[in-house]
């Protein structure tokens, strides 16, 4: 079957969230939701998530899954807010535990922060399957950008998160803790073994030079032929060299500090302190 896919683009973070619907029922999954965050004031807002929620309610849909492709470093997840409003199970790759361990140390979280992925309802491993109504979904472990990156293949559609972008923009950075250009290259090759007509839905779009409109859908065939980093026969060694040199020139995402702390908790804020407020830490000269 061909799932119905509705995209929601967040201009502030260039993130694309998806509602993936079984065409034969009301069942849907929501992938990579966004909680709005103003860093200067420390205030959150649910405008982006509310657009998704309104779409689900207006169309009388049933949320079965709220999926994360990875622990995002550029936006906060709205998964627990959406779950409270609509239900559904929150899922992520099982290597979330590696991310939690790594960044638990970076943010000096202490023993009260659980590093076993228990904040999530389902931890997926490579090859796992699940259903969205009558749709069959398979999980591919596609690390490189982060150790926990997963691609969700829902019949003829693949949701690749940050692993790949539109063909004219290329591929994800690999310089975060636990990232690996070698792993990313191998993960992309795994994705490109899917049938050529498989639809690829990316997690972000930054509008490559010369392109006027944002875009988020391509195909495996288009990626193999045109991706500027891995397409048209570009090889392993050239990719590793390009990715390593390119990543060395990149600054950190502006929301990486709040995003990691929240997203490694499945979208929840740190536990409130004795005054009832939650606090996010800023490690000095660490990242």
C-alpha positions in Angstrom: 0.0 0.0 0.0 0.9 3.6 -0.3 0.7 5.6 2.9 -0.8 9.1 2.8 1.9 11.5 4.0 1.1 15.0 5.2 4.1 17.3 5.9 4.4 20.2 8.4 7.3 22.5 7.9 8.7 24.6 10.8 10.5 27.7 9.4 12.3 28.4 12.7 14.3 25.2 12.7 13.8 24.0 9.0 12.3 20.8 10.4 9.7 18.7 8.6 7.2 16.7 10.7 5.0 14.1 9.2 1.6 12.5 9.7 1.7 9.1 8.1 -1.8 7.6 7.5 -3.1 4.2 6.6 -5.3 4.9 3.6 -7.7 2.1 4.7 -8.3 3.3 8.2 -8.0 6.2 10.6 -4.6 5.1 12.0 -1.6 7.4 11.8 1.9 7.9 13.0 3.5 11.2 13.8 7.2 11.5 13.0 9.6 14.1 14.4 7.3 16.7 16.0 8.5 20.1 17.1 8.1 22.0 20.4 8.7 25.7 19.8 11.4 27.2 22.0 12.6 30.8 22.5 16.2 30.5 23.8 16.4 34.1 24.9 13.5 33.8 27.3 13.6 30.1 28.0 9.9 29.9 27.0 8.2 27.1 25.1 5.2 27.3 22.8 3.1 24.6 21.2 2.0 26.4 18.0 3.8 23.9 15.7 2.5 20.9 17.6 -1.0 22.3 17.8 -1.1 22.5 13.9 -0.4 18.8 13.8 -2.9 18.1 16.6 -5.6 20.1 14.8 -5.0 18.2 11.6 -5.4 14.9 13.4 -8.6 16.0 15.2 -10.1 17.7 12.2 -9.8 14.5 10.2 -10.8 12.2 13.1 -7.6 10.3 13.0 -6.2 7.9 15.6 -2.5 8.2 16.6 -0.9 4.9 17.2 2.8 6.0 17.1 4.8 9.2 17.9 8.2 8.4 16.4 11.6 10.0 16.6 14.2 9.3 14.0 16.9 10.3 16.5 17.8 12.6 19.4 17.5 15.9 17.5 20.1 18.6 18.2 18.3 21.5 16.4 14.8 21.4 17.8 12.9 20.2 20.8 10.4 17.3 20.5 6.8 17.8 21.3 6.2 14.0 21.7 4.9 14.1 25.3 2.6 17.0 24.6 1.1 15.3 21.6 0.8 12.0 23.5 -1.1 13.8 26.2 -3.5 15.3 23.6 -3.8 12.4 21.2 -2.4 9.2 22.7 0.0 6.9 20.9 3.3 5.2 21.8 6.6 7.2 21.7 9.3 5.2 19.9 13.0 5.7 19.1 16.1 3.6 18.3 17.5 1.5 21.1 20.9 3.2 20.9 19.2 6.1 22.7 21.0 4.6 25.7 24.4 5.5 24.1 23.2 9.1 23.6 21.9 9.3 27.1 25.1 8.0 28.6 27.3 10.3 26.5 25.2 13.5 27.2 24.4 12.5 30.7 28.1 13.0 31.3 28.2 16.2 29.3 25.4 17.7 31.3 26.5 16.1 34.6 23.0 14.7 35.1 23.8 12.5 38.0 22.4 9.1 38.9 18.8 10.2 39.0 18.8 10.5 35.2 17.9 7.1 33.8 20.1 6.1 30.9 18.2 3.0 29.9 15.7 4.5 27.5 12.8 4.0 29.9 11.5 7.5 29.1 10.3 6.0 25.8 7.5 3.5 25.2 9.3 1.5 22.5 13.0 1.1 21.7 13.5 -0.2 18.1 16.4 -2.3 16.9 17.4 -2.9 13.3 14.9 -5.1 11.5 12.0 -4.5 13.9 8.6 -4.3 12.4 5.3 -2.7 13.5 2.0 -1.6 12.1 0.2 1.6 11.5 -3.3 0.3 11.0 -2.9 -1.9 8.0 0.4 -0.5 6.9 3.5 -2.5 7.4 6.5 -0.6 8.8 10.2 -1.8 9.1 12.9 -0.1 11.1 16.5 0.3 9.7 19.3 1.3 12.0 21.1 4.1 10.1 23.7 5.6 12.4 26.4 8.1 11.5 24.7 11.4 12.2 24.1 10.0 15.7 24.4 6.5 17.1 20.6 6.2 17.5 19.5 7.3 14.1 16.7 5.1 12.6 14.9 5.1 9.2 11.3 4.1 9.3 10.2 2.3 6.1 6.4 2.4 5.8 5.5 0.3 2.7 6.8 2.6 -0.2 7.9 5.5 2.0 11.1 5.9 4.0 11.5 8.6 6.7 15.2 9.1 7.0 15.5 11.9 9.5 18.8 13.8 9.2 20.7 10.9 7.5 20.1 12.3 4.0 18.7 15.6 2.7 17.3 16.5 -0.7 19.6 15.5 -3.5 20.9 19.0 -4.1 21.9 19.4 -0.4 23.5 16.1 0.3 23.9 14.4 3.7 24.0 15.0 7.4 27.0 16.1 9.6 28.8 13.5 11.6 30.8 15.5 14.1 28.5 15.2 17.1 29.7 12.9 19.9 29.1 9.4 18.7 28.9 10.4 15.0 30.8 8.7 12.3 31.3 9.5 8.6 32.1 5.9 8.0 28.8 4.8 9.6 26.9 7.4 7.7 28.2 6.3 4.4 27.3 2.7 5.2 23.8 3.7 6.4 23.1 5.6 3.2 24.1 2.6 1.2 21.6 0.6 3.2 18.8 3.1 2.4 19.8 3.2 -1.3 19.2 -0.6 -1.6 15.5 0.1 -1.3 13.5 0.0 -4.5 14.2 3.0 -6.7 10.6 4.2 -6.5 10.7 4.3 -2.7 9.7 7.8 -1.6 12.4 9.4 0.6 11.1 11.9 3.2 13.8 14.0 4.8 13.9 15.6 8.3 15.1 19.0 7.3 15.4 21.2 4.3 17.7 24.3 4.0 16.9 25.2 0.4 20.1 24.6 -1.5 21.6 27.5 -3.5 19.6 28.1 -6.7 16.4 26.5 -5.4 13.5 28.8 -4.6 11.1 26.5 -2.7 11.5 24.3 0.3 11.2 20.6 -0.5 11.3 17.3 1.5 10.3 14.4 -0.8 12.5 12.6 -3.4 13.0 9.0 -4.3 15.7 6.4 -3.9 16.4 6.6 -7.6 16.8 10.3 -7.5 19.1 10.1 -4.5 21.3 7.5 -6.3 21.5 9.6 -9.4 21.7 13.2 -8.1 22.7 13.4 -4.4 25.7 15.8 -4.4 27.5 13.8 -1.7 26.8 10.2 -2.5 25.1 10.0 -5.8 26.3 9.3 -9.3 28.9 6.8 -8.2 30.7 9.0 -5.6 32.8 6.6 -3.6 33.5 5.8 0.0 36.9 7.5 0.4 35.8 10.7 -1.3 32.7 10.8 0.9 34.7 10.4 4.1 37.2 13.1 3.1 34.4 15.5 2.0 32.3 14.9 5.1 35.2 15.2 7.6 36.5 18.5 6.0 33.0 20.0 5.7 32.0 19.1 9.3 35.2 20.8 10.6 33.9 24.1 9.3 30.4 23.9 10.8 29.2 25.7 13.9 26.9 24.0 16.4 23.1 24.3 16.0 21.8 27.2 18.0 19.4 25.0 20.0 21.7 22.0 20.6 22.0 22.7 24.4 18.3 22.7 25.2 17.4 20.2 22.5 19.7 17.4 23.6 18.7 17.8 27.3 15.0 17.6 26.4 15.1 15.1 23.6 17.1 12.5 25.5 14.2 12.6 28.0 11.7 11.8 25.2 10.7 15.4 25.0 10.3 16.0 28.7 12.0 18.9 30.6 14.3 18.0 33.5 12.6 17.3 36.8 11.4 20.5 38.5 13.6 21.8 41.4 12.3 22.7 44.8 10.8 26.0 43.6 8.7 24.1 41.0 10.7 25.3 37.9 12.7 23.2 35.4 16.2 24.3 34.5 18.4 23.5 31.5 22.2 23.5 32.0 24.8 25.3 29.8 28.1 23.5 30.0 30.9 26.0 29.7 33.8 25.1 27.3 32.6 21.5 27.0 30.9 21.2 23.6 
